C-alpha cells in the first residue's frame, strides 16, 4: 500500500487529473476485461467522456447482479480442466486463461479444475487460473482449492456439477486418453476425441504405423524403448536408409510428449543413442523415435474443425500455416540445425516467421487440406485437432513405397507427422490465428467447438431447444471503417509496439487489452502497431499500422510488421482471399445446419499504414480514446502523451508531466522527496 500511496501522491504533485485506483482486497476478482474497461472509463471521465469511475465495491455489486441474471436462465455449465503431469503444464494454464477469457457469458458458466503433477484433482476459483506459473498454482492449492480424495471422486463430482467438460491438458493425461477414459467411465460428456483414438494418435510411432496402413507417405523411423537400447538394429536402420553411421542426420524425439519437448537433432548412431538416453533419463519419455531429417523440407500445421451433426463427422481444414525457421549467415551449427522446438513455439523470438496460407504451390495447399480432413475421419478424431507435417519440394528425395502414394503432387510430397488432439489455446496460438483468417473470433471458435461437442449427447439436447448460443460481443474495427461510423459505439485505439527492448512485452500487453476490451458491448476497438523509428527526429513521422484481427496474433512486433507487408502483396492477397472463401463456404455448409451458430464475426481486411500525425488526427476526428500500451520510449517518457494532448485526444495513463518525471529515475527520486 505504501507504493500505491506514493504513486498517487506523486501524481497529485505533477498532474491536475490523476487516475486514482482503489486497491481491492485479495478476495475480490477483477477479470482482465473489467480492468481494461475500468482504466478506459476513468481516463475518459478526466477528459469529459461518458465513462464513470467505479469503486471495487461497485464492480463486485455489478458482478453479483450479472450472476443473478445468469442463474435465472438456461445456462450451459462447462468444466474447464487444466494442469496435468507433463512439462506442458505451463502451456495448459495459459490455454485455460484464454478459454476462460473468451467463453464465459450469460449463457455459459465455467467451473475450473486443476490436475497436479501427481494426478491429484482440485476445484479452483477463476481467480486462481490467473496465477502466473504452475509453481504458483501448487503453492496455493492447499489453502485455496478444494481437493478430491481420488480421481473417481473427482469424476463423480463432474457428473453432478457440469454439463460438459472441456479438457485443456496438453501432453500426458490430456492427449493420451487418460482424462478421456476417466470421463467415459463416469459418463461425463466432454469436448474432443475418445480415449481409444487418443492413445493411437498421441503416440508418434503408433500414429505413423496407422498412417502407413491408411496409405499415407510417412517419414522413415526407428523406435527405441526402455534401458536396453537396440544399437545393432539402429545401425541397420541407418544403413537401410543410406545414412552414414557416424554422421547421418536424424531427428530424435519422444513418442509421447507434445510441444516439441525433448526434440533434438543428432548425427550418427552414437550421437542418436546419447540423445535417446538423455530423453529417457530426464523422464520425458521411455519410448523414443528416430526419424530421417527432412533436408529441404518446409514445415506446416493445420487446424481441423468438425462441423457435422451428432456422430456424423464433417471435418473442414482451415488455411494451413507455414512455419519458417530463420537463421543468420553467421549462425553456428546448432542454430542451422534449428527445429521448431518448445521455445520457438511459445516464446517471443525472431527465429520463426509464420505464413498463413503457406507460400506453397496451390496443389500442395489443397493436398494438405484434403489429407488432414481424411486423417481426421480415419483416425476417429472429434470436434477439433491440429495436424502437423512437411512439404518436400520435388527436388528433395525421400524413399517410400510407390504403392503408398497419398501426399504426392506435381510440386512435391506432403507428409503428415504429428497429431495434436488438444491444440494449444494461448491468445496467439495457431488455433486462433487460423480461425481468425476464416471469420472466427476467439469466442466464436471456442463456443463453436463446445456446441459441436454437445450435439453428441442427448442429455444436452434441451439446451439447444431452450437457448440459442451466441459468441460474446466482438467489435474489432478497422480504422478506415470508423470514418463513416461516428454514431453508436465509442471508439478505442489500442497502440502498442515501439522500438525499445520492451516492445515484445508491449505487444502482449496491447493484445490482451484489445481482446478484453472487445467484450464490452459499447466499444469498437482498433489494434494499432507503432513501428520502430528511433532514427526519425520528427516523432510525428513515425509509422502506425492499423491491424486486422488476424495480424495481431503474433509473438513479436517483427512478425506483425512482416505480416503487414506480406498481406499487401497483390498475389498473396488474392490467394488468401480465394482460399478464405473456399474454406468459409465449406464451414457454412455444415454450421448453417445448427441453430446455435450465429455466423462469422471477423471480416477480411488489409492493414492500413499512417504517419503518427495523421493517425492522431484520425483519432480526434472519430472521437476515439487512445489506450497506450507502448512500454518505454515515447510511450512512457511523455512524448506520445504530449502529441495526443496537443490535439485534444483523450488517452489512458498519466499525462505528459508525470510521464516525463517517472521515466527519469533521478527526476522521480527528487519528486518523491517533496511528497508529503
C-alpha positions, 0 to 999 in steps of 0.5 A: 500500500505504501507504493500505491500511496506514493504513486498517487501522491506523486501524481497529485504533485505533477498532474491536475487529473490523476487516475486514482485506483482503489486497491481491492482486497485479495478476495475480490476478482477483477477479470482482465476485461473489467480492468481494461474497461475500468482504466478506459472509463476513468481516463475518459471521465478526466477528459469529459467522456461518458465513462464513470469511475467505479469503486471495487465495491461497485464492480463486485455489486455489478458482478453479483447482479450479472450472476443473478441474471445468469442463474435465472436462465438456461445456462450451459455449465462447462468444466474447464480442466487444466494442469496435468503431469507433463512439462506442458503444464505451463502451456495448459494454464495459459490455454485455460486463461484464454478459454476462460477469457473468451467463453464465459457469458450469460449463457455459459458458466465455467467451473475450473479444475486443476490436475497436479503433477501427481494426478491429484484433482482440485476445484479452483476459483477463476481467480486462481487460473490467473496465477502466473506459473504452475509453481504458483498454482501448487503453492496455493492449492492447499489453502485455496482449492478444494481437493478430491480424495481420488480421481473417481471422486473427482469424476463423480463430482463432474457428473453432478456439477457440469454439463460438459467438460472441456479438457485443456491438458496438453501432453500426458493425461490430456492427449493420451486418453487418460482424462478421456477414459476417466470421463467415459467411465463416469459418463461425463460428456466432454469436448474432443476425441475418445480415449481409444483414438487418443492413445493411437494418435498421441503416440508418434510411432503408433500414429505413423504405423496407422498412417502407413496402413491408411496409405499415407507417405510417412517419414522413415523411423526407428523406435527405441524403448526402455534401458536396453537400447537396440544399437545393432538394429539402429545401425541397420536402420541407418544403413537401410536408409543410406545414412552414414553411421557416424554422421547421418542426420536424424531427428530424435524425439519422444513418442509421447510428449507434445510441444516439441519437448525433448526434440533434438537433432543428432548425427550418427548412431552414437550421437542418436543413442546419447540423445535417446538416453538423455530423453529417457533419463530426464523422464520425458519419455521411455519410448523414443523415435528416430526419424530421417531429417527432412533436408529441404523440407518446409514445415506446416500445421493445420487446424481441423474443425468438425462441423457435422451433426451428432456422430456424423463427422464433417471435418473442414481444414482451415488455411494451413500455416507455414512455419519458417525457421530463420537463421543468420549467415553467421549462425553456428551449427546448432542454430542451422540445425534449428527445429521448431522446438518448445521455445520457438513455439511459445516464446517471443523470438525472431527465429520463426516467421509464420505464413498463413496460407503457406507460400506453397504451390496451390496443389500442395495447399489443397493436398494438405487440406484434403489429407488432414480432413481424411486423417481426421475421419480415419483416425476417429478424431472429434470436434477439433485437432491440429495436424502437423507435417512437411512439404518436400519440394520435388527436388528433395528425395525421400524413399517410400513405397510407390504403392503408398502414394497419398501426399504426392503432387506435381510440386512435391510430397506432403507428409503428415507427422504429428497429431495434436488432439488438444491444440494449444489455446494461448491468445496467439496460438495457431488455433486462433490465428487460423480461425481468425483468417476464416471469420472466427473470433476467439469466442466464436471458435471456442463456443463453436467447438463446445456446441459441436461437442454437445450435439453428441449427447442427448442429455444436452439436447434441451439446451439447444431447444431452450437457448440459442448460443451466441459468441460474446460481443466482438467489435474489432474495427478497422480504422478506415471503417470508423470514418463513416461510423461516428454514431453508436459505439465509442471508439478505442485505439489500442497502440502498442509496439515501439522500438525499445527492448520492451516492445515484445512485452508491449505487444502482449500487453496491447493484445490482451487489452484489445481482446478484453476490451472487445467484450464490452458491448459499447466499444469498437476497438482498433489494434494499432502497431507503432513501428520502430523509428528511433532514427526519425527526429520528427516523432510525428513521422513515425509509422502506425499500422492499423491491424486486422484481427488476424495480424495481431496474433503474433509473438513479436512486433517483427512478425506483425510488421512482416505480416503487414507487408506480406498481406499487401502483396497483390498475389498473396492477397488474392490467394488468401482471399480465394482460399478464405472463401473456399474454406468459409463456404465449406464451414457454412455448409455444415454450421448453417445446419445448427441453430446455435451458430450465429455466423462469422464475426471477423471480416477480411481486411488489409492493414492500413499504414499512417504517419503518427500525425495523421493517425492522431488526427484520425483519432480526434476526428472519430472521437476515439480514446487512445489506450497506450500500451507502448512500454518505454520510449515515447510511450512512457517518457511523455512524448506520445502523451504530449502529441495526443494532448496537443490535439485534444485526444483523450488517452489512458495513463498519466499525462505528459508531466508525470510521464516525463518525471517517472521515466527519469529515475533521478527526476522521480527520486527528487519528486518523491522527496517533496511528497508529503 
